[in-house]
Amino acid sequence: MAIPSLGFHQFKSNSLDVLQRRIEELQSRLDRTDIGTLLIPNIQRSDSGTYMCVGSNSVGSNSSPLKVSVLKADHVTWSKASGRLSSNHQVLGSQLRILSASPEDSGEYVCRVQGHSGNSNFQQASVSVSVTSSSSHNVEVSADGSVMTVSKARPLNHGAYRCVASNPFGITQTIVSLIVKESPVATVTPVGPLHIRVGDPINLECQGSGEPLPSVSWHRLDRNRKTLLSSPVPMEGNAVMQILAARPEDSGTYVCSARSNEGSSETRVEVLVEGGLVEGGGLQEPSPPRASVPEPLLVVVEGRTATLRCEAHGVPSPTISWSKLRSPLPWRHSVTGGSLVLPSVGRQDSGEYICSATNSLGASEVTVTLDVE
């Protein structure tokens, strides 16, 4: 666009009124009129058409066309797979809101989107909603959805809540976290009374729960209330008490304590250590395993059966297992009463075989050399 020159003008010094009018005229001519924006609020399909942008000045005018096509918006519908939407359901654009959720609102909801082209093609998605009575009876939402009230808050109400606001011009949201404080609870696994044999391990696990998460510790119920084990991390909420080999003096009452700023609680478990009698009427004392073999070197003729014997002693009774040095056991082997049986041996079966005895206190190994001739 062309803008004519403004030129220069002279005024009499005593003609102030005329001068002021000329200044205002020049100022109005200096204001830019070469940029224009057309705003169409709440546009409709009827607004489709050709719009002309016209620019003019004292020299002349010019125009430029602009074609505008308003497409039909995608049509979004919501439905419930098993029934109809009720007055408790509100559809805002593409969103479905449940104003005051109740167990009756549980189920599958289907969102169907029809394209603007007007054909039969559509897209469909579904979402499942589960509303439990325990969490919904104490939650109320105002009619306009702006206020949610939680009465007599309980642990099930703990969590994050999303507030969504929308209108034809857009949508916004914010998240609010609700923390429901809860007194600590100590849960012991396994529950007592526990009957443990002498030499067997004792494993007691204590899990603390509550908000905030409590610290937990173990102690025996005696006059000193001595702490046997504390949580490795103060707020971890879990502690395991372990005794590798139980002795008769380990019998007693064990207490798990859970503590937080909201209070404390205790859970007790009875442990009874029972031991068998030996000659002389004494109790068996826990001991690590001791493995031994009556024949450290065994010579067998090819094709015969080789029996490798191993004995183990200890409290608790050890478990015996066999392996072969630097190679797997023959596939036709078997273990009976702690002895390794190899039927129809061949020269390839020659080598060193290892007998391993293990219990809760440790392990022991001994070697048998087999020579097949």
MOQUIMO-V940499 format. One line per field, one symbol per residue. phi: phi as a letter, one per 20 degrees, with the letter a starting at -180 (. if undefined). A space follows every 10 residues. Layout:
phi: ???
This chain:
phi: .edffemccd cffedfffff ffffffffff ffcecccddd flfcffefqd ddeddbbfer bbbbeceddd effgedcdbd gcpdfdffdc ddmeddddfc fbgfefqddd dcddfffnee fbdcbccecc deffedfdcc dfgemecddd elgcgfefqd cdddcbbgeq bbbbdceddd fbffcdddcf eefdddfgnf fdccdcdecp cffeecbdbe ecfelffebd gfcgdfmbbd eccfcfdgfe fqddcdddcb fepbbccdbe cdedcfedgn neefegbffc ebcfcfccdc fgneedddeb cbcrcfgfdd ccbdfmaffg feebcclnee dcflfcffef qdddeddcbf eqbbcbdded ced
